[in-house]
């Protein structure tokens, strides 16, 4: 079992009288640079602290024109972390490949991060959420075609000698010859997140990459999703390995269960009710019919529909409580899902810095070691990490 601190870097100060979406059309006049400069540095401190605590990795991710996640350039944050940390894997989950033209920019920047960090990059590739296509005015009907081509270009740039020529439907490169190249051979570990799309699972299984389940759904949805991914691996002719799968979930640890809820609940509702609205849009042509049919089975359990704390706890939307309570919850959930990577979302935006650091410390010292004992590392397929053991 590997443990990661996943950070969104949310905006914590949307006005109380603003009731619009946090995505795409959220007026940028609501962003206060005085708040921004404080939270960027505070959030980086929370990630660096994870290295000191013995986490296996830290995660950053990409979103545009929104208050949910203030990282239009996660690679910039990853470069900072590459210099400020010593041991943790640095997972960029991920670059939205169809937004980059040419995608060689991703190959170059990821290779830079891998060199600066001494080979600690985890390269995340994503199709990109529906809102990103509105933000960039990109035709979503070609999203998966462009993603597949961009992926192939990046892997070629990392693993094949250049210069060479690449001629595809969406990208045409006279010279594919990126400098620098990654430290890790044949290339960094690759993760691809998904929210239930069958096409994404099949692509990940085909390439033996890591599949990361996107959060904010009822536990039943996650169980079905990871079951579908295991089936996709079997259709590719190999046995699913837990190291190929990661589950992302909010986590909060306090001294007691009562203190945990008292300290955390209002911050959870800020995140769900203020930052999630606008995230669950699917522009025309973005999702196939068969994936839509599957996604619709779980969309009613999306966290934005939650009304009460009892619903939160019944659906396991967050692992919260004392160290013993969080340990018990996560043991049951990880056993049920069969994933080999746990990605904890420890900061929801408005959670005070001191409480976040305390939660990270309690988790790392009192929960994480026991989960490592409960779920020791098993076999690790070389191809599951892109060939890097």
Secondary structure, DSSP 8 states (H G I E B T S, - for coil): -EEEEE---------TT--S-SBSSS-GGG--HHHHHHHHHHHHHHHHHHHHHT-SEEEE----SBSS---S-HHHHHHHHHHH-SSSEEEEEEEEGGG-SSTHHHHHHHHHHHHHHTS-EEEEEE---HHHHHHHT--GGGHHHHHHHHHHHHHHHHHS-SSEEEE-SS-EEEEE--SS--SSSS--EEEEEESS-HHHHHHHHHHT-EEEE-SSS-HHHHHHHHHHHHHHHHHTTS---GGGEEEEEEEEE-SSHHHHHHHHHHHHHHIIIIISTTSS---TTSS-HHHHHHHHHHHTTSGGG--SHHHHHHTT-EEEESHHHHHHHHHHHHHHH--SEEEEE---SSS-HHHHHHHHHHIIIIIHHHHHHHT------GGGGTT--
